[in-house]
Amino acid sequence: MSSLHRQLSQLLGAWRRKRRVEVPLYTAAGFHCRTFCSTTSGPADPLEIHKKKVFLWFSHLPQEEKQFGGYFSPETMHVDPLVVEREAEERAGRLSSPLQTQTTFSPSVRVEQLFEPSDAWSEDRGLNVLMYGAVGTGKSTVVRKLVLDWCAGRTLTQFKLLVPFSCEDLGQLSKVASLRDLVSRKYLHLKKHPLLSGEGNQAKDVLFIFNGMEKMNLDFRIGATELCSDPNEALPPGVVVVNLLRKYLLPEASILVTTRLSALERIPEKYVSRYAQICGFSDPDRQRAYFSSRLLQQSGETARHHDAHALIELLYLNLQRESQLAAACFLPSYCWLTCATLHFLHFTDAKAPIRTLTGIYTSFLRLNFGGEVLGTGEGTNVPIQEHHSSLMLYVVRTVGKLAFDGVTNKRTSFSEKELEQWIGGKTKTDEELRQLAMFRTDVLDFFLAPSVGSGKHLQEDPGENDKRRYVFAVPAMQEYLAALYVVLGENKSALEKLTSQVSAAIGQASEDVNALVSILSKFIPLRIFAVFNLIKLFPKLYEKISSHNKSSIARTMAAEMFRTEDSFNEDVLDQVEQSLLGVHGPQPKQYSEGQPFELYPIFMGGLLHYGNRVLLQQLGCSIQSTTVAQITQALRKYLVREISKRQPPEELMDLLVLLYEFQNPRVTAEVLASIRTINLTNIRMTPLKCFVLSSVLSCTPASYHLEEMDLSSCLLTHDMLQMLWPAFRHTRNLNLQFNSLGPESCVLLRDLLLDPMSSLRSLQLCDNPLLESGALTLLEALPENRSLTNLSLMHTGLGDQGTLELAERLQHHTGLLELNVAYNNIGDNAALALVDACREHAGIHTVHLYLNPLSDVGKQSLYVRGVPKSQGGRRVKVLASVTEGSDISEDWHPILSVIQKNISSWDRERVKQQLKVFLRDLDWGRQQQQNIWKRLHFRRVEKGVRQTLRMLEKDCLPPSSGYGK
């Protein structure tokens, strides 16, 4: 990655400011934590100081690595990519396809083996090793590991001094300097060191490393670059490097140069002793080792460690299928992106800094293209950075345009002809054609790869070249680049581009005209010059056109966000996970005909966030604050209009992700102000989704409340409940049915009920294994809670003891109106005690007791107890069966509906037994009736129960709306 060149310049200043530095050296390497000072009592060995300082500098990791939690070091996370030595005639060959195995014909070598004595080596002449590879293959990472290993004494021990240089830094130097000045400029402690004096053959113990040679303009022509053998002679940095490679300057020294494919010919073959190609991770085993080194480096928690192992296994299975992901992970950079995405999806921690998916992709591009420019690098001594455009901006205007066309037309694969159309473009100047050739060689394969399916097809029928298709290495990258293309305003029409140019020209001219008018107006009537005021109209007209364009971007985001055909697809985070881990088991339902691009609008929102705009600015892609303000203003209006319609749970989850990626609390609060219900039923909740929901709701004011939050059948756990606790405080009706909440979760729910800021009215906990201990913990909140009116503990393992405890505590909570304890293995005595307590309660009007092992006598007693003894007494409705004695219960339909909805998760045999009890009650009640209409009504209810029982036995659920009351 290209971030290596920034390490020296960033950390050198920090080193000089510190008088005392402690450097932890890894015990695995035989080192201990040592303390060294800038001033010592005795003369220190400059070489030892050099090793310690270089070790400190190269141990520093980029900011992007901190998102993994800070558990990594270069020592623990490094996996060697495949390095193959090439012959001179093989060096120009393009990087082979990830699905081909051409590289396996050459044996793999380690970098240190390239400096072992060979036919090209002699005592008075060092080796020049040229290591090359495509973008993202790991050149800078290999160099970092090599330097650290040399500092630790594990490799290249034949060299007493190793001097690493960043070619980007050297290319930016405008002043002349000698070799020793260049070294002392970066490494002051090596000033006047005898190994660099040029005397004798001392330089044979020196290894120079020049990383990123493509960023320097090296000219090996004798007429353009003078010869020099004096390390003290001041020359341009490029001339110094050329003479080192020519072996005129310190010929005994060895040199390692890294470069990209396009710059391979800049060093003549006669000056290169060995060529080595970095081929990335060519097999799934290397990829698996990389994933293990990162995903297993967690905080040590057993549960998270187990989850990480499961992730790696699923990932490895997907890689072994020769999937498109396996082709992408051929590049270590995409392995990094895969790990970062999975870490974001599965190990999000509420205590860690905020991370977003857009931020991960932006950081990924910054790691690979930060500071990169597009230039030919031929025939000029002007630094590349001074007259060439940003490489990332070129990517957006070419590959981003292709991505946008694919998203617009719902396509993910492209033919070679389409690549030529969008990336080759129209006829260009010679300079532009050279830039395009460099781009195709170095960068294009980083984003696009042959489709795995088309590659297999071509192997069977190699003559059909027109059927070769190309896809983005990672599907989400197409949506990211398309979003960036739109947000940067690159999709302007020809009229908009012309208007922009004319407006800028007229606007500049109008300043001069206004100055002239202000002078002449003192002598000549202004009416003569009124015509010049028309010149001001054009910039205003452009401003209106520009504002309309920003509004159309917001409209596109909202339209893509709520496409009808994508409404019932998996939520977007699940789609991202499936693209990485594959689909194991039945394929998810796909309701839209084409490829869904639901990340596209989410990335557009995420790119407007200030943090991402700062990173993009470093890449040469500027998003103006005025543009963000205009898009945001229009987006708020469109989102509020769309969410006023009822949305499926998957679409609502996607909206929450968009608001989270947007990271704009004010806009989030204004959008949520129009939402009163959040229904996420059947969404597979993860820690990340819980964090998203909680973070989004935390943007709302304290006075904001949801009428209902439905999280039923979401696979919630105790840890997820902790993350959601702040969101629950904004909720009046909370549905947590059919989850995996145990007794420990009741502590959180009890605290929620006791929280004075909570306004919870209804709490539904059906089908959670709370057990008696959990229920008792929850009931501790009843005496002090004043808001709860509806409590559902159906099928929670309450039991007789828990029911009796509930009966005792009811009198301390006067606000409760409805209580559901059905299907809890409650006997007659406990049920009677509960009904008696409810009858004495000031507010309870309904108690659910069906699906409990109650006797016929017990049921009859319950109905009698529920009826008031005096005319002024209260009646408590007791739902224990579909009958009430010899009559049909007026609530038979709700009872049967509850059974139908929950039958898939309940004990089938026990439900069958209860349905048979219902049939027996119905049969006995029908026989007691003389009225023909009542008997027919019994038959109708009995038919519904039998149909439910019959379909249960066939393992097929009846329709939930099949019965009328």
Order of alpha helices (4+ residues) and beta strands (2+ residues): alpha-beta-beta-alpha-alpha-beta-beta-alpha-beta-alpha-alpha-beta-alpha-beta-beta-alpha-alpha-alpha-alpha-alpha-beta-alpha-beta-alpha-beta-alpha-alpha-alpha-beta-alpha-beta-alpha-alpha-alpha-alpha-alpha-alpha-alpha-alpha-alpha-beta-alpha-beta-alpha-beta-alpha-beta-alpha-beta-alpha-beta-alpha-beta-alpha-beta-beta-beta-alpha-alpha-alpha
